[in-house]
């Protein structure tokens, strides 16, 4: 069995964008770090500040979403708008 680790150059995804939701979670922070190291321009969504994910050096932009209590249709409409800008 081959246990060789493959590394991804930070140039591989240079110029590509990634949107990470739930910027308040540690899992989001881990995703942000991985995407940033791979060369993505990382945007994070959070419902409140400060947020652990928004503080990462790999985040190029933070987007403040509707409050969690309103994450039904309001959140979906807001997210749809965000993805198209």
N, C-alpha and C positions, 0 to 999 in steps of 0.2 A: 504494500500500500504506500502510495506517495504522500508524504506529509509536508511537502514543500509549500511554503506560504507564498502567495503571490501578492506583490504590492502594486498599488495603483499609483501612477504618477499624478502629482497635483495638476499637471498640464492636461490630463485626459479629459476632464470635465470643465476646463477653463471656459468661462463665458456662459455656462449653463446655470440655470437658476433652480433652486429647490425651496419649497414651502413646507415648513414644519409646523404642525398644529400642536396645541396644548403646551405652549412654552413654559408652563409652570411645573412640568414634570421632569424628573431625572432622566427618564427614557428619552424625552425630547432633547435634553442636553447632550446625551450620548449620540443621538442621531445628528445633531447640529455639528458636533465635533468631527464625526466621521465624514460627513458631507463636506465640511469646510476643508479638512485635510486632503480630500480628493479633488479639491479645486472648484467646487460649486460656489456660486454666490447664494448665500443662505438667507432666507427671509423667515421670520418666526411670527406666529400668531399667538397672542395671549389675551386673556380677558382682564388681566390686572397687572399693574406694575408696582413694585419690582417683581420680575419673574426670573427664575434661575436660568432659563434658556436665553432670555433677552440679554443677559449679561455676558454671554460668551463673546470672545474676540472674533469668532468666525461669523457672527451675525452682521449682515450689512444693512438690514432694515427690520424694524419691529412694527407689527401691525396690531393695533388694539381692537379686539373683536367685541361684539355685543356681550353683555353679561351672561353668565351661564344659565340663569333663569330664563333667558330669551333665546336659547339655542335651537329653537324649533325652526319655523319658517324664516324668521328674521335672520338667524345665523346662516341658513342656507343661501338666502338672497345676498347677504353681505359677502359671503365667501365666493359666490358666483361673480359678483362685481369685482372683488379683489383679484381673482384669477385673470380677468379680462383687462386689467389696467397695466 
